[in-house]
Amino acid sequence: MHFLVSQLKKKSRQKNALSSLADPADEEARPSAAKNQFSCPQCGNTHLVHHYMDGHYSCTDCGTVTLQNIISEEQEWREFEDDDKSKTKSRAGSAINDDHIGLSTSQGKGRGKAVSRVEAELAKNNAKKEKLQKSYKKIDEFANKVKVMRTVTLRAKKLYKDLMDTNAFQGRSQKACIGAVLYYASKLEGNTLDMKLIEVVSHCSKRNLNRTYKEVKRALNVKKNAEGPSGVVQSVCDRLQLGQAVATAAKNAVEKVYHRGLAVQKTPTTIAAAVIILVLKNQDQWTAERESQIASELSISKKTVSEYLRELSIYRAALLAQ
């Protein structure tokens, strides 16, 4: 009832304010609604009940709803009833059940085991992709600050993606890893960045960057060398679409390189790159662009490939003989 009285007083003040501004000539033509504003329009009963949960007034005699969609001006409650004095009203919600803390829903064994395994794999892949996307944005940010070419940025992203499956980044800061990868990518592209510039951009010490760079370089070499020269040759020919004829001739040449003892102190990636270029020149398919693509694909410098290619050129006829 206290709320009803306050509403009546508020309406009365608004009516008085409006009547003071209105034209006296229009007072006779305007119907008076003040008398029956808070009375039932059906039976004229003035005893109305306010339903707080539903937000309306209803007549106690005939049940007619007189006012609807009334916004409550009371304090907010998460649990309440119509009665203001109800003890069930709560502003903080229900009490915490200690027996339900830490519980989760999971699929059990049986037919649902395969489904749960697939869902776990999907969640793992999605998390990996999201992490990779964030790293790509960070690489773009570093590249914009040091103002490197687009090819360096793309090479850095490729190297970072290849290193995601290794333990090269384990226990190291992301900034140091991205700085080391960007430095290595610029070195492979022939536009080596200044390590001091990487220090400023990444906010990492020179010692930390050098350690991370050495680990990145070692991990990439291990990953490439694990396939062996023949495997590297086949994968490069497939990715660059050089053809199976080039791949077969290059793999035969690789076997002869090892048989003649020409692979001493040479990595499988260097051997594969030099042999593929040697075969391409023999088949009149060599171009400077393809040589750059091969070196870029194997993450080695053109200078390293050219030096070893000069050594193999002496035995060209024997290596390429059918």
C-alpha angles and dihedrals in degrees: 000000000000089000091049092052092050090051091051092051091049093051091047092053091049092050092050092050092051095045091053090057097041126096112261090222091064095051093085094050095048114088114235111242098165094089097052099029092103098030130089110271090211105048103007094239113158095200105097128170123219113220106203098191095050096034100230145103122239134187117253093214107044100011095236114160107232104175127025140187094027113174113227115236094196127105116288118265130189092201124022146141134213092267113086091208094051114133092213093073110112133178096192101046128241122332120270115261108222091203092063099050114115095009121139138172121249138162118259130222124283123057092352094056094086091048093051090049091052091048091051091051092049091050090049093049092047091051090049092050092048091050091048092051091052090050091050090054089051091050090051089050093052092044092053091051095051092037100227128167121274091246090060091052093050091047091050091052091050092049092048091051091050090051094051090083094051132070094246093110096043112125093001131111118256093233092055091048094050091046092051093047092048091050092049092048092052090050092052091049092053095248102099114194124222111260090220089061090053089050092055095047098043096037089225129130121256091242092054092047093049092051092048092046092053091049092048092050092047093049093050092049092048091050093050095042093050090072095055124227095285092051091047091050093052095046093048093048090049095048095045093040094233094153135251093267091062091045093051094047091047093050091050089050091050091057090052091049090058092042091055094045095245095132098073112139091355125123120233091245092055091047093048094048094048094046093048091051090047091054093046091053091049091052094044092245099112121121132166089241092056091049089054091048092052093050091046093048092053094041095236131125124258090235092060091050093047093051093051091042089060089054092051094045089073089063095036097123094049095046095049097042113122 
